[in-house]
Amino acid sequence: MAGRLIAAAVLAGLALRVHAAPVDVPSLDTRFGGTAVVLPSHWFPAATGAPAPAVVLLHGCGGLFDGRGRLGERYVEMAQRLNALGIHALVPDSLGPRGEKEICTQRAGSRRVTMVERRRDALGALQWLAAQPGVDANRLALLGWSNGGSTVLAATDLNQPEVRKATARPALAIAYYPGCEAEQRRGYQPVAPLLMLLAEDDDWTPAAPCKGLAAQAGDRVQWESYPGAGHGFDGQGAVRHRPDVPGGAHPGQGVHVGGQPEARAASAARLQAFLRAQWNLPAPTP
């Protein structure tokens, strides 16, 4: 309960107007004439004098930006939360440089931005981070939501040759309500400890395959699933029906997405505890 109260207080106190440095991050994707795709990114450095951990934040199928063209609240909020723990945050855009604004309404088989491109973007972002002054290259992480959560799995699965060959690997990974079916079928072998934060009532990316993946993978994979919560539970918007999404647990019927305050606070506390335990971060000040 104390952890939830702390997390709720932190969330309530976060300001949404922050300044991030624009940076260009090369992907490992070179499909355009052999030249690496360059990902426009937002860099949120933590105020620390010593080399610090760093996390790549991977957006969902809706992309990075809100309806006004601003960096989405979810990404700003997470970057601030990480900065408060002394952790750098990098937020790359996988859609814009490939001419897309969103891929939620595209059928999986016809998407121009697939999990191959997203995995290569994540691995390229890790490589960029590892080379930055002030970053502890031994403490890198991937954190993603929905399609970005699936990217976390695809970029940390040792069954993927690109993951095995990567010169920069994450030391840990976090996935909010990912789609787990593909990596479950491959027999997911995590390159690092993984935490999945799931929703029991998720009709877009159901929790059951993720629980199955965890059971296969062993004790390097942890998960929490929140009763009464649906897809996007960590947001602040009301639950809404999206009939424009062709996939989900019930194809043709759309999906539901929206925040749930209890799961939002509980997941924030669980994430903080995971990061502190894995990276031996100092305990919060009372």
N, C-alpha and C positions, 0 to 999 in steps of 0.2 A: 504493500500500500504506500509506503514512504517513497519508493521508487516512482510510482505512478504520479504522486503529488509533485515530486521534483520535476519529472518530465513535463507534466501539465503546466507547471509554472514557467519552465524554460520556453515551451511552445508559445505560451501566452505573451511572453516578453520579447519575442523575436520581432525586430523591425524588418519590414519587407524592402525598404530602400537601402541597398548596399551597393558598394562599388566593387566590381570585379574587373580584372584586366583582360582585355581580349587577346587571345593567343591563337596561333595556327598550329594544329597538331597533325602530323602526317599519319594516315592510316597505313596498315600493312596491305590494304587493298590497292592493287596496281592495275585494275582492269581497264582503265582509260589510257590506252596507248602505252602501257608500261610505266606511266607516271603515277606516283602515289596520290590518292585522293587526299586532299587537305581538309581537315575538319575545323571549321570555325568553332572556337571554344571559349568558355569563361573560366578564368583562373581566380580562385579564392584562396590566397595564401594566408596561413595562420600566422599570428604575431608571436613568433618564437625565435630565440637566438640560436638554437641548436637544430641540427637536422631532425625533421619531424616526419611522421607518417603522412601518407597522402592517399586519397580515395578518388577513383573515377566514378562519377555519377552518370548512369546510363538511362536515358529517357525512354518512355513508353512509345507505343505506336502513334500517339498524338503529337509527338515531337516536343521540342523544348519550349515553345512560345504560347502565350495565351492569346485571346482574341484581339488584344491591342498590340500584339507584336512584341510584348515584353517577356523576358525570361520567366517561366512559370513559377508560381509561388512555391510549389513543392520542392523545386531544385534550389531556390534561394534559401528556403527554410532549412533544408538539409545541409547546405554548405555552411550556413551560419552555425548550426548545431555542431558540426564537425570542427569548425574554427574555434568554437568555445572550448572544445576538448584538446586544442593544440594540434589539430589535424588539417592539412591542406586539402582542398577540394578542386577537382577539375571536371568541368561539365561540357563535353563535346556534343556537337550536332551531327548526327548521322544522316539526316534527311535532306537538309538544305543543299549541301554540295552535290546531291544527286537529283536535284530538281523536284523534291517532294516536300509537302507540308505535313502530311499525315498518311499513315497506311492502315489505319484502323478499319476503314470502309472497303479496303481492297481484299479480295479473297487471297488466302495464303499462297496458293499456287501461281498467282499472277503478280505478286508484289515485286517491284523493281529493287527494293532494298530488302534483302533476305538475311537469314541468320548467318550466312557466310560473310557478307559485308559487315554485319554488326560485330561478329567475332573478331574480324580483322581490325575494325575500328578500336575495339576494347584493348586488343593486344598492342596496337600502335600507341594508344594513350598511355598504357603502362610503360612502354619503352621510352616515351617522351618524359614521363614523370621521373623515371630512374635516372635520367641525365640532368635533372634540374638541380641547381645549387639550393641547399636548404631542405632537400627531400632525402629522407632515409630510404634508400632503395631496397632495403631489406624489410620494410614495413609499408607495402603497397596493398591496396584492396580494390575490389570492384563492388559496386552497389548499384542495383538497378530495380526498376519497377515494371511489372507486366512484361511487355516485349523486351524491355531492358533487363528484367529479371531473367528471362529466358536467355538473353545474351550472356549474363553472368554464368549460367550453367554451361553454355556452349563454349565459353572462353576459359573454363576451368576444368573441362573434362579431358582427362589424359587419353581417352579414346580418340580424340581429335589430333591428327598429326601436327597441325599448326600450334596446338597447345604444347605438345611435347617438344617442339623445336624452338619455342619462344625464348628469347634472351632475357626478357623481364617477365616474371611471373608474380601473381598476387600471393601475399602471405595469408590472406583471408578473403572471404566473399560473403555478400549479403544479397538476398533476392526477395523483394516484396511481390507476393502473388504472381510468381512466374508460371508460364506454361511448361510443364515438366514432361510431357509425353515423349518428345523426341529423345531427350537424354536418358529417360527411363528405359526406352527400347534399346539404346546403345549399351546399357549397363554402366551408368555414370560412375566414373572413377575420379574423385576430386583431387585436384592438385594442391588444395589448401582447405582448411576448415571452412565450412559453409553454414550460414544461418538462413533459413527460409521463414518468412513471416507471411502466414496464409490466412485465408478467410473461409470459414465453414460454409457460408451461404454464397460463395462465388459461383456465378453462372457464366463467367467469361473464361477464366482459367481455374477450373475446379481444384480443390485441395487434394483430393484422393490420389492422383498420380504423383504428386510431390511427396506425399507420405510414403508411397510405394518406392519412389526413388531413394528416399532416406533409408528405408529398411534394407534396400539392396546395398547401399553405399557404406553402411557401418557407422561407427561412432564419430567420424569426421564431419558428419552432417547432422545439424540440429534443426528443429523446427518448432514453431509455435503457431497454433491455429485459433482464431478468435470466434467464438460462438456469436451468431447473430450479425456478423460482419460480412460485407460483400466486397467486390472488387473496388479498389481505391479507398479502402477504409481509413487510410492515413490522411486523406484530404479533408477539407472543411465544407465542401459543397454538399447539398442535399442529394439523397439517392434519386437517380433518374433512370428512366428506361431509354436505351439506345437501340431503336429498331434498325438503324443504318449499319450495324455491325453484322457481317454475314456469318461469322463463326460462332464460337461459344459452345456451351454445353448443349444448347438446343438450337441448332442451325435453322435460320429462317425466322426465329422468334425474337431475335435481338438479345441484348444483355442489360444488366443493371450495374450502375457504378455510382459511388458516392461515399461520403465519410461516415464514420461511426465514432463518436467521441471516446468511448471506453477503449476500443481497439486502438485508436490513434494514440492515446496516452500510454497504454500498456506496451504497444510496439516500440514507442520511443524509449521507454525505460529498458525494454529487452535489448534493443540495439545498443544503448549506452553500456549496459552491463557486459554485452558480448565484446565490444571494443575494448573496454577496460580490462577484461580478463585476458583477452588474446594478446594485447599489446602492453599489458602491465602499466596502464595509465594511472596517474594519481587519482585517489578517491575525491569526489566532489566536496567542496567546502560546505559545512553545515550552515 
